[in-house]
Amino acid sequence: MLSFSLRRAALLAVAAAAVSLSVAGSAVPAADAAVASSVGGTPSSHVSSDLIPDSVSPQPSASPRSAPRPELVPDLIAAVPGGITSAQVTEISKLAGVVAVLPVDGGKVTVNGKSADVLGVSPQAFRPWTPLATAASAMVWSDLSQGQLISTDNAARRLHLTAGKSYSVSAAILERVPFGEPTALSVPGADAIVNLTRSAQLGLAKNFAVLIGATQGTDLSTLKARVQSIIGKRGQVVNLVAYTLVTAGNLPVEPNAPAGVPANWIDLFKASAAKYCAGLSWTVLAAIAQIESGDGANNGPSSAGAEGPMQFEPPTFAMYDRPVPPGGVAPPSPYDPVDAVFAAARLLCADGAGSPSSLGQAVFDYNHSGAYVAQVLSVARSYGYAGR
């Protein structure tokens, strides 16, 4: 049995270098937002601080999860310098294949002397669009509701921010804003978020952008063109799924498997990838574990019968559960972290995850959703940045 004695060593953040919210030059400096927008209306211990479980006992399906799984992932983001009108948001929401839309405020501001892209969001509306650990964190949403600035880990390091302290934020006004605990966000390029009250105080552009979630199987290229026709030539639409696939080849690969029984989650991910799938970045396994179960915090079974930290359906797990790795249990169990992660590495490799060119398809085969692919690769990138 694996003894997990160390806390997660990697930081979870959606890397700010991903897709700049400038969106090809569309960002509105907050100092200009008050006049530019005529639209009205509306790995770190704080992320996953629990020790990795070594129990193989399943959680009964009747047991409530600590928080609902995130249901929405942005496939596209559309931005207009002067803001998107309510009529345009409504029209986008009615397009075939669109499952959800969320208008957000935004602007480029100065935080602690450095430039940052900040979104203004409704905590209740934005919460389902965030990764599992973020959605489950009561502290994050309490801090956000109280007007604190919430950033990604990567942005917190770049901006030299410490939770609990206040910093100068220069926008339409100069304001001292308290900084809450950093966390992972689901919008590539977003450095930080504030609530709508703080957004209005800072003068962020109203309805600067709209997040768009699509149904499984939707042709995002076609959807992107339709959204572009609605917002006009001055606006920009970015396919977030396509971006994550383009950058998949930049994920770090661990060529040598750590010897012996893995001591923690990170060693487990690295050992599994190195041993059973040369070319697969361990960060992909880390992202799947985080998204599927919050690193074993929500082992299921799910309504579909998926089990354990990697959310295997029993017949699929049985195809990839052997040989039993060092530290695994016999017979293998999808609830055992070692067995589950090694089996996931074998499954992903069988589907082509060892090559950057077919990694996206392999992740899609794991969970048939383009939005899921985007989220996995985005979180995987954050692990890669955290390890540098």
N, C-alpha and C positions, 0 to 999 in steps of 0.2 A: 504494500500500500504506500502510495506517495505521501510523504510528510511535507506539507506546504507551510514553511515557516517564515517566508518573506512576503512582504507586500509588493504589489505591482511596482516595477521600477520604471515603467515607461509613462510618458505624459500623453494624455489623450487631448488632441486639439485638432480642429480642422485647419490645416496649414494656411496661413494668411497669404502664402505665395501661390496658392492654387489659382483661383480665378479672381482677379482684382475686381472689386465692386465698382471700379471706374467703368467697367463694362465698355471697353473700347472708347473711353473718354466721356462716358455719360454721367459720371459722378458730379454732384452739385456741391461745391464747398458750402459748408453750413452757414458761413457768413453771408452768402448770397441767397440762401434758401428762402428767406422771408419774402424776398421780392421775386425770386425765380419761379416759385410754385404758386399757381393760382388755383390749385385744386383744393376743395374743401372736403371735410369729413375724413372720415376715417380710412511618460505615464507617471500620475501624481496621486497621492493618497486620498485627496478629496474626491476624486472621481471613482476610484474603486479601491477602497481602503480595507475591505475585508480580506482575511486570509483565504487562500484558495481552499475549497472544501476537499476533504479526502474521503468523505462518505459516499458510498455507492447506493444509498437508500433513495428511492425515488420520492419526489414530492407528490402527494396525492393530487389528482386533477381538481378536486374540490377546494383545495387550498388556494386562497387568493394570492395573486402576485403582489409584490410590494408596490408596483406601479404599472399602469397599462403599457404594453409594448408600443413603441412609436409606430404610427400607422402611415405617416406621410413623409415622403422624401422629395425634395425639389428636383424635378427632371430638367426644368427650364427656369431661367430667371430673365424677366424682361424689365428694362429700365428706360425711363424717359427723363431728360434733363428737367423739364418743367413739371413732372409728375404725371401719373396715369390717372385718368378720370374714372369716376365711379361707373360711368357707362361703358368704358373700355374694359374694366374689370369684369363687369357683368357679361359682356360679350365674349370675353375669353373663357369665362366659366362655362359657357354654353357650347363651346367647341367640342366636337366629337373626340373622345379619348381623355378629356380633362376630368379628373376626379376631385380636385380641390385647388383653390387659389387662395393666396394670402397677400394682400397689399401690405407693404412695410414702408416706413419712413426711412430716410437715409441721408448721409452726407459725409464728406471728408472733413474731419476736424483735427485739431491738435490736442493730443493728450500727453501731459508731462513733457511738453516740448517736442513731440514727434508726431508725424502725420498718422492718422488712423481712419479706417473706414468703419463707420458706426451705423447700425440699424436701430430704428425705433419700432418696437413691437408691443403688441398686447400680450402679456405673459400667458394668459389663458389660451389665446388663439395660436401662439407660436409654440407652445409646449409640445404638441403632438408632432411637430416637424423636427424635433431634436433627437439625438441618439438616446438609447435606453438609459444610460447612466445619468445623463443630463435631465431627462424627463422624470427620473425617479428621485432626483435630489431636491428635497424640500428646501434646503438652504439656498440653492440657486434661485428658486422662484420667490422665496421670501425676500432675498436681497434685491432681486429685480423689481419686485412690487414696491419696495421701499425707496426706489429711486437710485439704487446703486448701479454702477457701471459693471457689466459682466463681460469679460473678455475670454478669448481662447488662451490656452497656456502659452502658445507660441507668441501671441501678442503681448501677454503679460511680461514675458522675458524681454521682448524687444523694446517695450515701453517702460521697463523697469518699474512695474507695479507690484505692490504688496497688499494682500487682502487686509481690510480693516483700516487702511489709510485713505486719505483724500488727496486728490490731485487736481491741478488746474486743467480745465478743458476749455479751449478757445474755439468758439463757434460764432454764432451770431452775437453771443455775449461771452464774457469770461466768467466762468463759474468753477467753484471748488466742488468736485463730485466725489463721493465716497466710492471706493473700489471693493466689490465683493469677491467671493471665491471664483477663480477662473474655471472654465469647463469646456467641454467639446460642443461645437456648434455644427449645424448640418449644412450651412451655406458657405461653400468654398469662397474664400476671399474676405469674409466678414471678420473684422478684428474684434468687434465688441457689439453688445446690444444694450439698449436702455429701454425703459418703459415709455409709453406714449406721453405721459405727463412730462417726463424729463426731456423727451425728444422735442416737444413743443417749446419748452423753456430754452433749449439750446438752439432752436431754430432749424432743425433738420427738415429737409424737403418732405412735404406731405405726400404720401403715396409715391415715393421715389421709384419704387420697383414693385413687382408682383412675383411671388413664388408660384410655380405651377407644377402640380403633381399630376402624372398621367397614369392611366390604367395599364395593366400588363398587356404587352403586345402592341402598344401604340407606336406608330411610325413617328418618331420624334422630329425627323427632318421635315415631314409634312406639317406637323403641328407647329414647329418653329416658324415655318413660312406663313401659316395662317395667323399666328400671333403677331408676326411682323407687319402683316397687312392691316391689322387692327390698330397698332400703336403708331404706325407711320414711319417714314424714313428717318426721322430724328431719333427714334428709339432704337435700342439694341436688344437682341435676344440671344442668350447664350445657352447652348445645350450642355448642361453640367455632366450628363452621362458620357457624352462624346469626349469631353475634356478629361475626365478621369481615365478613360481608356487610352487616350494619347499619352498620358503621363505614367501609365502603368509600368513601363520599362525602367523607371527611375527608382523603383522600390528596392531597398537593400536586401541582399541575399547573403545568408550565413553559410559559407562553404563547409565548415567543420561542425559536426554535431557535438554539443557538450557531452563529456563522458559521464557514464553512470546514470543514476536515477535523477531526473530533473528536480532541482531544488525549489523552483518557483515557476509561475506561469511563463515568464519570458524564456527561461531555459527550455521549458517544454515545447513552446512554439518553435524555437530555433532547432532543437533536436529533431522534432518531427519533420520539419521541412528539409533539413540537411540529410536525414537518413532515407527518406522515402520519396523526395521530389526535388532533385537537383534543379536549380533555377527558380524554384518557388520561393518568394519572399516570405519569411516568417511573419511579417507584418500582416499578411492576408489572413493567416490563421488567427492572429491576435484580434483583427477587426471582426472576423466572423464570430469569435467567442464573445466579444463585447456586445455585438449587435444581437446575437441570437439569445443570449442568456444573462448578459451583464456579468460575464465571467463566473457562471455557475450560481448566480444569485436567484435566477428564475429557471429552474431545470425542468419545469413541466410535470407531467406530460401536457402538451398543447392540445387544443381542440382537434388538431389533425393527427394526434398521436405521436408527435415528435418528442424526443426525450433527451435529457442531459445537457451539458454545457454547449455542445455543438448542435443540438436539436436534430438528432437522427431519428428517422422512422426505423423501427426495428428490423424490417427486411433489408433495408439499405445498410444499416450498421453491420448486419451479419455477413455481408459481402466483403467488408473491409476491416473486420475486427481482429484479424490475425496476420502475422504472429504477435503474440502478446509482448508488448515492449517492456523494458526494465521499469519496475514500479507499477505496472498494470495489475489487474486482478484476473483470476481464472475461476470460472469462465469470464470472458471479457464482458464489460457492462458499459452501455452508453452513458451511464451516470458517473462513471469513473473518469476524471479529467484526463489521465494519461491515455487510457484506452480510446476515449472519444477524440482527442486531438490527433493522435497518430492515425486513427481511422479516417479522419477528415483529410489529413495530408495525402493518404493513399487514394481517396476518392477524388480529390481535386486533381491529383497528378494523372489519374486515369482519364480525366476529362480535358487534359492539356494545360494545366496550370503551370507547368514547368517552363512554358514559353510565354514571354510578354505578349506575343501576337495572338495567343489563344486564351490568355488569362481571363479576359472579360467573359468569354463564352463559358469557361469552366465555372466561374462564380455564378453566372446565370443558370447553369445546370444545377447548381447547389440549391438555388431558390429562384424560381422562374419569374424574375422581375427586373426590368431595366433599372428601376429606382433602387433596388437592392444592390445591384452591381455598383451603381454610383456611390452609395453609402459605404459599402465595403472598401472600395478603393480610396475614398476620401479619408476614412478613418485609418486605413493602412498607411496613407501618406503621413498622417499625423504621428504615427508611431515612428516612421522613418525620420522625421524631423526631430522628434524627441530624443532619438538615439544618437544624434550627431553631437 
